[in-house]
Amino acid sequence: MMEQGKLAFTAVYLQSNGEYIGFVEELPSMNSRGRTLHEAREALQNLAAEVFAEERRKTTLAHAGNALVREPFFIPAGLKAAA
């Protein structure tokens, strides 16, 4: 979801064995951990920013010399996946 120039995802935090494990529901395999909820939240935000920046960098390198069109991509709220 886009809100004031920001994309919104769903972060989930689980408390397990004295620490917090955080992950983003919409981004498989991206997870963080921290001794506190604050640490796990901060680590997850930093990781997501790094992953997005790296993916943009890889796209630019892979298509060097080609004209790229970059634009915002929106998925309407409430859109359900096909069964």
PyMOL Python script that loads the backbone (N, CA, C, O; Angstrom):
from pymol import cmd

cmd.read_pdbstr("""\
ATOM      1  N   MET A   1       0.851  -1.162   0.000  1.00  0.00           N
ATOM      2  CA  MET A   1       0.000   0.000   0.000  1.00  0.00           C
ATOM      3  C   MET A   1       0.897   1.225   0.000  1.00  0.00           C
ATOM      4  O   MET A   1       1.935   1.237   0.662  1.00  0.00           O
ATOM      5  N   MET A   2       0.501   2.262  -0.742  1.00  0.00           N
ATOM      6  CA  MET A   2       1.282   3.483  -0.809  1.00  0.00           C
ATOM      7  C   MET A   2       0.621   4.525   0.075  1.00  0.00           C
ATOM      8  O   MET A   2      -0.566   4.816  -0.070  1.00  0.00           O
ATOM      9  N   GLU A   3       1.386   5.075   0.979  1.00  0.00           N
ATOM     10  CA  GLU A   3       0.862   6.090   1.871  1.00  0.00           C
ATOM     11  C   GLU A   3       1.924   7.154   2.056  1.00  0.00           C
ATOM     12  O   GLU A   3       2.996   6.869   2.588  1.00  0.00           O
ATOM     13  N   GLN A   4       1.645   8.381   1.625  1.00  0.00           N
ATOM     14  CA  GLN A   4       2.587   9.484   1.750  1.00  0.00           C
ATOM     15  C   GLN A   4       3.984   9.109   1.267  1.00  0.00           C
ATOM     16  O   GLN A   4       4.967   9.340   1.970  1.00  0.00           O
ATOM     17  N   GLY A   5       4.075   8.530   0.070  1.00  0.00           N
ATOM     18  CA  GLY A   5       5.365   8.204  -0.495  1.00  0.00           C
ATOM     19  C   GLY A   5       6.035   6.972   0.083  1.00  0.00           C
ATOM     20  O   GLY A   5       7.224   6.758  -0.148  1.00  0.00           O
ATOM     21  N   LYS A   6       5.302   6.159   0.828  1.00  0.00           N
ATOM     22  CA  LYS A   6       5.877   4.958   1.431  1.00  0.00           C
ATOM     23  C   LYS A   6       5.060   3.740   1.033  1.00  0.00           C
ATOM     24  O   LYS A   6       3.835   3.801   0.928  1.00  0.00           O
ATOM     25  N   LEU A   7       5.751   2.643   0.816  1.00  0.00           N
ATOM     26  CA  LEU A   7       5.073   1.364   0.608  1.00  0.00           C
ATOM     27  C   LEU A   7       4.827   0.732   1.965  1.00  0.00           C
ATOM     28  O   LEU A   7       5.671   0.821   2.857  1.00  0.00           O
ATOM     29  N   ALA A   8       3.702   0.109   2.124  1.00  0.00           N
ATOM     30  CA  ALA A   8       3.386  -0.540   3.396  1.00  0.00           C
ATOM     31  C   ALA A   8       3.345  -2.056   3.204  1.00  0.00           C
ATOM     32  O   ALA A   8       2.674  -2.567   2.308  1.00  0.00           O
ATOM     33  N   PHE A   9       4.065  -2.747   4.051  1.00  0.00           N
ATOM     34  CA  PHE A   9       4.069  -4.199   4.083  1.00  0.00           C
ATOM     35  C   PHE A   9       3.632  -4.639   5.477  1.00  0.00           C
ATOM     36  O   PHE A   9       3.404  -3.801   6.349  1.00  0.00           O
ATOM     37  N   THR A  10       3.517  -5.941   5.688  1.00  0.00           N
ATOM     38  CA  THR A  10       3.103  -6.454   6.985  1.00  0.00           C
ATOM     39  C   THR A  10       4.281  -7.117   7.673  1.00  0.00           C
ATOM     40  O   THR A  10       4.764  -8.158   7.228  1.00  0.00           O
ATOM     41  N   ALA A  11       4.742  -6.515   8.759  1.00  0.00           N
ATOM     42  CA  ALA A  11       5.816  -7.103   9.552  1.00  0.00           C
ATOM     43  C   ALA A  11       5.194  -7.936  10.663  1.00  0.00           C
ATOM     44  O   ALA A  11       4.210  -7.531  11.282  1.00  0.00           O
ATOM     45  N   VAL A  12       5.771  -9.088  10.905  1.00  0.00           N
ATOM     46  CA  VAL A  12       5.309  -9.990  11.955  1.00  0.00           C
ATOM     47  C   VAL A  12       6.503 -10.283  12.856  1.00  0.00           C
ATOM     48  O   VAL A  12       7.605 -10.559  12.380  1.00  0.00           O
ATOM     49  N   TYR A  13       6.266 -10.217  14.162  1.00  0.00           N
ATOM     50  CA  TYR A  13       7.337 -10.479  15.125  1.00  0.00           C
ATOM     51  C   TYR A  13       6.903 -11.593  16.066  1.00  0.00           C
ATOM     52  O   TYR A  13       5.820 -11.544  16.649  1.00  0.00           O
ATOM     53  N   LEU A  14       7.764 -12.598  16.207  1.00  0.00           N
ATOM     54  CA  LEU A  14       7.501 -13.724  17.093  1.00  0.00           C
ATOM     55  C   LEU A  14       8.511 -13.691  18.228  1.00  0.00           C
ATOM     56  O   LEU A  14       9.702 -13.478  18.003  1.00  0.00           O
ATOM     57  N   GLN A  15       8.036 -13.900  19.432  1.00  0.00           N
ATOM     58  CA  GLN A  15       8.956 -13.991  20.552  1.00  0.00           C
ATOM     59  C   GLN A  15       9.278 -15.467  20.762  1.00  0.00           C
ATOM     60  O   GLN A  15       8.381 -16.293  20.929  1.00  0.00           O
ATOM     61  N   SER A  16      10.575 -15.788  20.751  1.00  0.00           N
ATOM     62  CA  SER A  16      10.993 -17.173  20.858  1.00  0.00           C
ATOM     63  C   SER A  16      12.357 -17.248  21.538  1.00  0.00           C
ATOM     64  O   SER A  16      13.298 -16.563  21.137  1.00  0.00           O
ATOM     65  N   ASN A  17      12.454 -18.073  22.552  1.00  0.00           N
ATOM     66  CA  ASN A  17      13.730 -18.303  23.250  1.00  0.00           C
ATOM     67  C   ASN A  17      14.423 -17.005  23.678  1.00  0.00           C
ATOM     68  O   ASN A  17      15.638 -16.873  23.529  1.00  0.00           O
ATOM     69  N   GLY A  18      13.669 -16.064  24.199  1.00  0.00           N
ATOM     70  CA  GLY A  18      14.246 -14.847  24.733  1.00  0.00           C
ATOM     71  C   GLY A  18      14.648 -13.807  23.716  1.00  0.00           C
ATOM     72  O   GLY A  18      15.331 -12.842  24.057  1.00  0.00           O
ATOM     73  N   GLU A  19      14.239 -13.984  22.467  1.00  0.00           N
ATOM     74  CA  GLU A  19      14.521 -12.981  21.446  1.00  0.00           C
ATOM     75  C   GLU A  19      13.302 -12.832  20.540  1.00  0.00           C
ATOM     76  O   GLU A  19      12.347 -13.604  20.624  1.00  0.00           O
ATOM     77  N   TYR A  20      13.358 -11.837  19.684  1.00  0.00           N
ATOM     78  CA  TYR A  20      12.280 -11.614  18.729  1.00  0.00           C
ATOM     79  C   TYR A  20      12.775 -11.929  17.326  1.00  0.00           C
ATOM     80  O   TYR A  20      13.889 -11.564  16.950  1.00  0.00           O
ATOM     81  N   ILE A  21      11.949 -12.600  16.569  1.00  0.00           N
ATOM     82  CA  ILE A  21      12.229 -12.897  15.176  1.00  0.00           C
ATOM     83  C   ILE A  21      11.189 -12.138  14.369  1.00  0.00           C
ATOM     84  O   ILE A  21       9.989 -12.277  14.607  1.00  0.00           O
ATOM     85  N   GLY A  22      11.642 -11.342  13.422  1.00  0.00           N
ATOM     86  CA  GLY A  22      10.731 -10.561  12.606  1.00  0.00           C
ATOM     87  C   GLY A  22      10.824 -10.966  11.154  1.00  0.00           C
ATOM     88  O   GLY A  22      11.897 -11.325  10.670  1.00  0.00           O
ATOM     89  N   PHE A  23       9.699 -10.910  10.455  1.00  0.00           N
ATOM     90  CA  PHE A  23       9.711 -11.170   9.021  1.00  0.00           C
ATOM     91  C   PHE A  23       8.618 -10.354   8.352  1.00  0.00           C
ATOM     92  O   PHE A  23       7.694  -9.868   9.004  1.00  0.00           O
ATOM     93  N   VAL A  24       8.739 -10.214   7.040  1.00  0.00           N
ATOM     94  CA  VAL A  24       7.764  -9.484   6.244  1.00  0.00           C
ATOM     95  C   VAL A  24       6.933 -10.512   5.495  1.00  0.00           C
ATOM     96  O   VAL A  24       7.465 -11.291   4.704  1.00  0.00           O
ATOM     97  N   GLU A  25       5.633 -10.514   5.743  1.00  0.00           N
ATOM     98  CA  GLU A  25       4.770 -11.525   5.127  1.00  0.00           C
ATOM     99  C   GLU A  25       4.864 -11.522   3.605  1.00  0.00           C
ATOM    100  O   GLU A  25       4.841 -12.582   2.979  1.00  0.00           O
ATOM    101  N   GLU A  26       4.968 -10.344   3.010  1.00  0.00           N
ATOM    102  CA  GLU A  26       4.944 -10.229   1.553  1.00  0.00           C
ATOM    103  C   GLU A  26       6.313 -10.450   0.905  1.00  0.00           C
ATOM    104  O   GLU A  26       6.411 -10.467  -0.322  1.00  0.00           O
ATOM    105  N   LEU A  27       7.350 -10.615   1.689  1.00  0.00           N
ATOM    106  CA  LEU A  27       8.708 -10.795   1.155  1.00  0.00           C
ATOM    107  C   LEU A  27       9.315 -12.068   1.735  1.00  0.00           C
ATOM    108  O   LEU A  27       9.975 -12.020   2.773  1.00  0.00           O
ATOM    109  N   PRO A  28       9.102 -13.192   1.085  1.00  0.00           N
ATOM    110  CA  PRO A  28       9.587 -14.467   1.611  1.00  0.00           C
ATOM    111  C   PRO A  28      11.097 -14.460   1.853  1.00  0.00           C
ATOM    112  O   PRO A  28      11.854 -13.824   1.120  1.00  0.00           O
ATOM    113  N   SER A  29      11.503 -15.152   2.856  1.00  0.00           N
ATOM    114  CA  SER A  29      12.910 -15.372   3.199  1.00  0.00           C
ATOM    115  C   SER A  29      13.617 -14.162   3.797  1.00  0.00           C
ATOM    116  O   SER A  29      14.816 -14.238   4.064  1.00  0.00           O
ATOM    117  N   MET A  30      12.930 -13.064   4.015  1.00  0.00           N
ATOM    118  CA  MET A  30      13.555 -11.909   4.638  1.00  0.00           C
ATOM    119  C   MET A  30      13.152 -11.898   6.104  1.00  0.00           C
ATOM    120  O   MET A  30      11.981 -11.705   6.432  1.00  0.00           O
ATOM    121  N   ASN A  31      14.128 -12.108   6.989  1.00  0.00           N
ATOM    122  CA  ASN A  31      13.803 -12.097   8.408  1.00  0.00           C
ATOM    123  C   ASN A  31      14.954 -11.510   9.210  1.00  0.00           C
ATOM    124  O   ASN A  31      16.093 -11.444   8.747  1.00  0.00           O
ATOM    125  N   SER A  32      14.630 -11.089  10.412  1.00  0.00           N
ATOM    126  CA  SER A  32      15.622 -10.473  11.292  1.00  0.00           C
ATOM    127  C   SER A  32      15.419 -11.013  12.694  1.00  0.00           C
ATOM    128  O   SER A  32      14.465 -11.740  12.968  1.00  0.00           O
ATOM    129  N   ARG A  33      16.325 -10.647  13.563  1.00  0.00           N
ATOM    130  CA  ARG A  33      16.164 -10.999  14.968  1.00  0.00           C
ATOM    131  C   ARG A  33      16.760  -9.919  15.830  1.00  0.00           C
ATOM    132  O   ARG A  33      17.594  -9.129  15.389  1.00  0.00           O
ATOM    133  N   GLY A  34      16.316  -9.901  17.060  1.00  0.00           N
ATOM    134  CA  GLY A  34      16.849  -8.946  18.017  1.00  0.00           C
ATOM    135  C   GLY A  34      16.506  -9.377  19.431  1.00  0.00           C
ATOM    136  O   GLY A  34      15.569 -10.142  19.657  1.00  0.00           O
ATOM    137  N   ARG A  35      17.279  -8.873  20.374  1.00  0.00           N
ATOM    138  CA  ARG A  35      17.007  -9.196  21.778  1.00  0.00           C
ATOM    139  C   ARG A  35      15.709  -8.547  22.241  1.00  0.00           C
ATOM    140  O   ARG A  35      15.041  -9.047  23.146  1.00  0.00           O
ATOM    141  N   THR A  36      15.356  -7.426  21.612  1.00  0.00           N
ATOM    142  CA  THR A  36      14.119  -6.723  21.951  1.00  0.00           C
ATOM    143  C   THR A  36      13.295  -6.553  20.680  1.00  0.00           C
ATOM    144  O   THR A  36      13.806  -6.706  19.571  1.00  0.00           O
ATOM    145  N   LEU A  37      12.031  -6.237  20.853  1.00  0.00           N
ATOM    146  CA  LEU A  37      11.170  -5.964  19.704  1.00  0.00           C
ATOM    147  C   LEU A  37      11.729  -4.788  18.907  1.00  0.00           C
ATOM    148  O   LEU A  37      11.729  -4.808  17.676  1.00  0.00           O
ATOM    149  N   HIS A  38      12.197  -3.779  19.604  1.00  0.00           N
ATOM    150  CA  HIS A  38      12.772  -2.604  18.928  1.00  0.00           C
ATOM    151  C   HIS A  38      13.970  -3.006  18.055  1.00  0.00           C
ATOM    152  O   HIS A  38      14.073  -2.568  16.909  1.00  0.00           O
ATOM    153  N   GLU A  39      14.869  -3.833  18.588  1.00  0.00           N
ATOM    154  CA  GLU A  39      16.031  -4.275  17.817  1.00  0.00           C
ATOM    155  C   GLU A  39      15.618  -5.086  16.595  1.00  0.00           C
ATOM    156  O   GLU A  39      16.170  -4.892  15.512  1.00  0.00           O
ATOM    157  N   ALA A  40      14.662  -5.983  16.751  1.00  0.00           N
ATOM    158  CA  ALA A  40      14.200  -6.801  15.624  1.00  0.00           C
ATOM    159  C   ALA A  40      13.536  -5.928  14.565  1.00  0.00           C
ATOM    160  O   ALA A  40      13.742  -6.134  13.369  1.00  0.00           O
ATOM    161  N   ARG A  41      12.747  -4.963  14.998  1.00  0.00           N
ATOM    162  CA  ARG A  41      12.067  -4.050  14.078  1.00  0.00           C
ATOM    163  C   ARG A  41      13.087  -3.222  13.291  1.00  0.00           C
ATOM    164  O   ARG A  41      12.986  -3.096  12.070  1.00  0.00           O
ATOM    165  N   GLU A  42      14.052  -2.668  13.990  1.00  0.00           N
ATOM    166  CA  GLU A  42      15.078  -1.853  13.343  1.00  0.00           C
ATOM    167  C   GLU A  42      15.907  -2.685  12.359  1.00  0.00           C
ATOM    168  O   GLU A  42      16.216  -2.225  11.260  1.00  0.00           O
ATOM    169  N   ALA A  43      16.261  -3.901  12.754  1.00  0.00           N
ATOM    170  CA  ALA A  43      17.040  -4.784  11.882  1.00  0.00           C
ATOM    171  C   ALA A  43      16.253  -5.147  10.629  1.00  0.00           C
ATOM    172  O   ALA A  43      16.821  -5.204   9.538  1.00  0.00           O
ATOM    173  N   LEU A  44      14.960  -5.393  10.772  1.00  0.00           N
ATOM    174  CA  LEU A  44      14.130  -5.747   9.624  1.00  0.00           C
ATOM    175  C   LEU A  44      13.993  -4.569   8.665  1.00  0.00           C
ATOM    176  O   LEU A  44      14.056  -4.753   7.450  1.00  0.00           O
ATOM    177  N   GLN A  45      13.809  -3.384   9.186  1.00  0.00           N
ATOM    178  CA  GLN A  45      13.718  -2.192   8.329  1.00  0.00           C
ATOM    179  C   GLN A  45      15.018  -1.964   7.568  1.00  0.00           C
ATOM    180  O   GLN A  45      14.995  -1.666   6.373  1.00  0.00           O
ATOM    181  N   ASN A  46      16.150  -2.101   8.251  1.00  0.00           N
ATOM    182  CA  ASN A  46      17.447  -1.923   7.598  1.00  0.00           C
ATOM    183  C   ASN A  46      17.683  -2.990   6.533  1.00  0.00           C
ATOM    184  O   ASN A  46      18.172  -2.690   5.443  1.00  0.00           O
ATOM    185  N   LEU A  47      17.336  -4.223   6.848  1.00  0.00           N
ATOM    186  CA  LEU A  47      17.513  -5.310   5.893  1.00  0.00           C
ATOM    187  C   LEU A  47      16.667  -5.083   4.648  1.00  0.00           C
ATOM    188  O   LEU A  47      17.159  -5.248   3.532  1.00  0.00           O
ATOM    189  N   ALA A  48      15.407  -4.708   4.818  1.00  0.00           N
ATOM    190  CA  ALA A  48      14.530  -4.468   3.672  1.00  0.00           C
ATOM    191  C   ALA A  48      15.095  -3.361   2.786  1.00  0.00           C
ATOM    192  O   ALA A  48      15.093  -3.490   1.562  1.00  0.00           O
ATOM    193  N   ALA A  49      15.571  -2.288   3.382  1.00  0.00           N
ATOM    194  CA  ALA A  49      16.152  -1.185   2.604  1.00  0.00           C
ATOM    195  C   ALA A  49      17.363  -1.671   1.809  1.00  0.00           C
ATOM    196  O   ALA A  49      17.525  -1.306   0.645  1.00  0.00           O
ATOM    197  N   GLU A  50      18.216  -2.492   2.430  1.00  0.00           N
ATOM    198  CA  GLU A  50      19.397  -3.027   1.744  1.00  0.00           C
ATOM    199  C   GLU A  50      19.013  -3.958   0.599  1.00  0.00           C
ATOM    200  O   GLU A  50      19.604  -3.899  -0.480  1.00  0.00           O
ATOM    201  N   VAL A  51      18.025  -4.818   0.834  1.00  0.00           N
ATOM    202  CA  VAL A  51      17.596  -5.763  -0.203  1.00  0.00           C
ATOM    203  C   VAL A  51      17.022  -5.002  -1.397  1.00  0.00           C
ATOM    204  O   VAL A  51      17.358  -5.320  -2.537  1.00  0.00           O
ATOM    205  N   PHE A  52      16.172  -4.017  -1.166  1.00  0.00           N
ATOM    206  CA  PHE A  52      15.597  -3.244  -2.270  1.00  0.00           C
ATOM    207  C   PHE A  52      16.683  -2.502  -3.044  1.00  0.00           C
ATOM    208  O   PHE A  52      16.657  -2.480  -4.274  1.00  0.00           O
ATOM    209  N   ALA A  53      17.630  -1.899  -2.341  1.00  0.00           N
ATOM    210  CA  ALA A  53      18.711  -1.174  -3.006  1.00  0.00           C
ATOM    211  C   ALA A  53      19.563  -2.124  -3.846  1.00  0.00           C
ATOM    212  O   ALA A  53      19.945  -1.789  -4.967  1.00  0.00           O
ATOM    213  N   GLU A  54      19.858  -3.298  -3.313  1.00  0.00           N
ATOM    214  CA  GLU A  54      20.658  -4.279  -4.047  1.00  0.00           C
ATOM    215  C   GLU A  54      19.924  -4.781  -5.285  1.00  0.00           C
ATOM    216  O   GLU A  54      20.536  -4.944  -6.341  1.00  0.00           O
ATOM    217  N   GLU A  55      18.629  -5.026  -5.170  1.00  0.00           N
ATOM    218  CA  GLU A  55      17.866  -5.495  -6.332  1.00  0.00           C
ATOM    219  C   GLU A  55      17.823  -4.422  -7.419  1.00  0.00           C
ATOM    220  O   GLU A  55      17.916  -4.743  -8.603  1.00  0.00           O
ATOM    221  N   ARG A  56      17.684  -3.163  -7.036  1.00  0.00           N
ATOM    222  CA  ARG A  56      17.720  -2.069  -8.027  1.00  0.00           C
ATOM    223  C   ARG A  56      19.087  -2.003  -8.698  1.00  0.00           C
ATOM    224  O   ARG A  56      19.177  -1.814  -9.911  1.00  0.00           O
ATOM    225  N   ARG A  57      20.150  -2.157  -7.911  1.00  0.00           N
ATOM    226  CA  ARG A  57      21.505  -2.135  -8.454  1.00  0.00           C
ATOM    227  C   ARG A  57      21.712  -3.278  -9.447  1.00  0.00           C
ATOM    228  O   ARG A  57      22.278  -3.074 -10.521  1.00  0.00           O
ATOM    229  N   LYS A  58      21.252  -4.488  -9.089  1.00  0.00           N
ATOM    230  CA  LYS A  58      21.400  -5.642  -9.974  1.00  0.00           C
ATOM    231  C   LYS A  58      20.624  -5.442 -11.277  1.00  0.00           C
ATOM    232  O   LYS A  58      21.105  -5.817 -12.346  1.00  0.00           O
ATOM    233  N   THR A  59      19.446  -4.863 -11.196  1.00  0.00           N
ATOM    234  CA  THR A  59      18.667  -4.595 -12.403  1.00  0.00           C
ATOM    235  C   THR A  59      19.403  -3.621 -13.309  1.00  0.00           C
ATOM    236  O   THR A  59      19.480  -3.828 -14.520  1.00  0.00           O
ATOM    237  N   THR A  60      19.941  -2.564 -12.726  1.00  0.00           N
ATOM    238  CA  THR A  60      20.678  -1.566 -13.506  1.00  0.00           C
ATOM    239  C   THR A  60      21.884  -2.197 -14.189  1.00  0.00           C
ATOM    240  O   THR A  60      22.122  -1.940 -15.369  1.00  0.00           O
ATOM    241  N   LEU A  61      22.655  -3.023 -13.470  1.00  0.00           N
ATOM    242  CA  LEU A  61      23.824  -3.673 -14.061  1.00  0.00           C
ATOM    243  C   LEU A  61      23.442  -4.683 -15.139  1.00  0.00           C
ATOM    244  O   LEU A  61      24.090  -4.757 -16.183  1.00  0.00           O
ATOM    245  N   ALA A  62      22.399  -5.455 -14.886  1.00  0.00           N
ATOM    246  CA  ALA A  62      21.986  -6.497 -15.825  1.00  0.00           C
ATOM    247  C   ALA A  62      21.467  -5.915 -17.136  1.00  0.00           C
ATOM    248  O   ALA A  62      21.515  -6.573 -18.175  1.00  0.00           O
ATOM    249  N   HIS A  63      20.977  -4.693 -17.086  1.00  0.00           N
ATOM    250  CA  HIS A  63      20.379  -4.091 -18.281  1.00  0.00           C
ATOM    251  C   HIS A  63      21.109  -2.829 -18.708  1.00  0.00           C
ATOM    252  O   HIS A  63      20.523  -1.937 -19.322  1.00  0.00           O
ATOM    253  N   ALA A  64      22.394  -2.762 -18.379  1.00  0.00           N
ATOM    254  CA  ALA A  64      23.202  -1.605 -18.774  1.00  0.00           C
ATOM    255  C   ALA A  64      23.151  -1.453 -20.287  1.00  0.00           C
ATOM    256  O   ALA A  64      23.256  -2.437 -21.019  1.00  0.00           O
ATOM    257  N   GLY A  65      22.995  -0.244 -20.745  1.00  0.00           N
ATOM    258  CA  GLY A  65      22.935   0.015 -22.182  1.00  0.00           C
ATOM    259  C   GLY A  65      21.534  -0.076 -22.752  1.00  0.00           C
ATOM    260  O   GLY A  65      21.307   0.321 -23.895  1.00  0.00           O
ATOM    261  N   ASN A  66      20.599  -0.585 -21.984  1.00  0.00           N
ATOM    262  CA  ASN A  66      19.205  -0.654 -22.426  1.00  0.00           C
ATOM    263  C   ASN A  66      18.415   0.477 -21.787  1.00  0.00           C
ATOM    264  O   ASN A  66      18.723   0.919 -20.681  1.00  0.00           O
ATOM    265  N   ALA A  67      17.414   0.928 -22.484  1.00  0.00           N
ATOM    266  CA  ALA A  67      16.538   1.956 -21.925  1.00  0.00           C
ATOM    267  C   ALA A  67      15.592   1.277 -20.932  1.00  0.00           C
ATOM    268  O   ALA A  67      14.848   0.369 -21.299  1.00  0.00           O
ATOM    269  N   LEU A  68      15.626   1.716 -19.695  1.00  0.00           N
ATOM    270  CA  LEU A  68      14.741   1.169 -18.672  1.00  0.00           C
ATOM    271  C   LEU A  68      13.651   2.177 -18.358  1.00  0.00           C
ATOM    272  O   LEU A  68      13.898   3.382 -18.305  1.00  0.00           O
ATOM    273  N   VAL A  69      12.471   1.685 -18.156  1.00  0.00           N
ATOM    274  CA  VAL A  69      11.372   2.524 -17.686  1.00  0.00           C
ATOM    275  C   VAL A  69      11.059   2.062 -16.276  1.00  0.00           C
ATOM    276  O   VAL A  69      10.672   0.914 -16.060  1.00  0.00           O
ATOM    277  N   ARG A  70      11.226   2.952 -15.330  1.00  0.00           N
ATOM    278  CA  ARG A  70      10.898   2.644 -13.936  1.00  0.00           C
ATOM    279  C   ARG A  70       9.679   3.465 -13.565  1.00  0.00           C
ATOM    280  O   ARG A  70       9.598   4.655 -13.872  1.00  0.00           O
ATOM    281  N   GLU A  71       8.732   2.821 -12.904  1.00  0.00           N
ATOM    282  CA  GLU A  71       7.526   3.522 -12.487  1.00  0.00           C
ATOM    283  C   GLU A  71       6.957   2.856 -11.247  1.00  0.00           C
ATOM    284  O   GLU A  71       7.229   1.683 -10.989  1.00  0.00           O
ATOM    285  N   PRO A  72       6.175   3.590 -10.484  1.00  0.00           N
ATOM    286  CA  PRO A  72       5.524   2.980  -9.316  1.00  0.00           C
ATOM    287  C   PRO A  72       4.589   1.855  -9.762  1.00  0.00           C
ATOM    288  O   PRO A  72       3.982   1.919 -10.832  1.00  0.00           O
ATOM    289  N   PHE A  73       4.489   0.855  -8.944  1.00  0.00           N
ATOM    290  CA  PHE A  73       3.636  -0.302  -9.210  1.00  0.00           C
ATOM    291  C   PHE A  73       2.716  -0.469  -8.014  1.00  0.00           C
ATOM    292  O   PHE A  73       3.182  -0.629  -6.886  1.00  0.00           O
ATOM    293  N   PHE A  74       1.433  -0.433  -8.249  1.00  0.00           N
ATOM    294  CA  PHE A  74       0.464  -0.497  -7.157  1.00  0.00           C
ATOM    295  C   PHE A  74      -0.416  -1.727  -7.307  1.00  0.00           C
ATOM    296  O   PHE A  74      -0.778  -2.119  -8.417  1.00  0.00           O
ATOM    297  N   ILE A  75      -0.745  -2.313  -6.199  1.00  0.00           N
ATOM    298  CA  ILE A  75      -1.700  -3.414  -6.144  1.00  0.00           C
ATOM    299  C   ILE A  75      -2.872  -2.909  -5.317  1.00  0.00           C
ATOM    300  O   ILE A  75      -2.686  -2.522  -4.163  1.00  0.00           O
ATOM    301  N   PRO A  76      -4.067  -2.904  -5.876  1.00  0.00           N
ATOM    302  CA  PRO A  76      -5.206  -2.382  -5.126  1.00  0.00           C
ATOM    303  C   PRO A  76      -5.416  -3.145  -3.813  1.00  0.00           C
ATOM    304  O   PRO A  76      -5.262  -4.365  -3.756  1.00  0.00           O
ATOM    305  N   ALA A  77      -5.765  -2.407  -2.775  1.00  0.00           N
ATOM    306  CA  ALA A  77      -6.057  -3.029  -1.475  1.00  0.00           C
ATOM    307  C   ALA A  77      -7.223  -3.993  -1.638  1.00  0.00           C
ATOM    308  O   ALA A  77      -8.185  -3.708  -2.351  1.00  0.00           O
ATOM    309  N   GLY A  78      -7.127  -5.123  -0.976  1.00  0.00           N
ATOM    310  CA  GLY A  78      -8.217  -6.092  -1.019  1.00  0.00           C
ATOM    311  C   GLY A  78      -8.157  -7.027  -2.203  1.00  0.00           C
ATOM    312  O   GLY A  78      -9.011  -7.904  -2.329  1.00  0.00           O
ATOM    313  N   LEU A  79      -7.166  -6.868  -3.085  1.00  0.00           N
ATOM    314  CA  LEU A  79      -7.042  -7.753  -4.223  1.00  0.00           C
ATOM    315  C   LEU A  79      -6.671  -9.146  -3.742  1.00  0.00           C
ATOM    316  O   LEU A  79      -5.701  -9.308  -3.002  1.00  0.00           O
ATOM    317  N   LYS A  80      -7.420 -10.136  -4.149  1.00  0.00           N
ATOM    318  CA  LYS A  80      -7.175 -11.502  -3.694  1.00  0.00           C
ATOM    319  C   LYS A  80      -6.500 -12.296  -4.779  1.00  0.00           C
ATOM    320  O   LYS A  80      -6.786 -12.110  -5.962  1.00  0.00           O
ATOM    321  N   ALA A  81      -5.608 -13.179  -4.390  1.00  0.00           N
ATOM    322  CA  ALA A  81      -4.916 -14.052  -5.329  1.00  0.00           C
ATOM    323  C   ALA A  81      -5.900 -15.046  -5.920  1.00  0.00           C
ATOM    324  O   ALA A  81      -6.877 -15.428  -5.275  1.00  0.00           O
ATOM    325  N   ALA A  82      -5.637 -15.459  -7.144  1.00  0.00           N
ATOM    326  CA  ALA A  82      -6.494 -16.461  -7.790  1.00  0.00           C
ATOM    327  C   ALA A  82      -6.382 -17.789  -7.045  1.00  0.00           C
ATOM    328  O   ALA A  82      -5.304 -18.175  -6.593  1.00  0.00           O
ATOM    329  N   ALA A  83      -7.487 -18.462  -6.931  1.00  0.00           N
ATOM    330  CA  ALA A  83      -7.505 -19.749  -6.208  1.00  0.00           C
ATOM    331  C   ALA A  83      -7.018 -20.864  -7.066  1.00  0.00           C
ATOM    332  O   ALA A  83      -6.967 -22.010  -6.619  1.00  0.00           O
TER     333      ALA A  83
END
""", "prot")
cmd.dss("prot")
cmd.show_as("cartoon", "prot")
cmd.util.cbc("prot")
cmd.orient("prot")
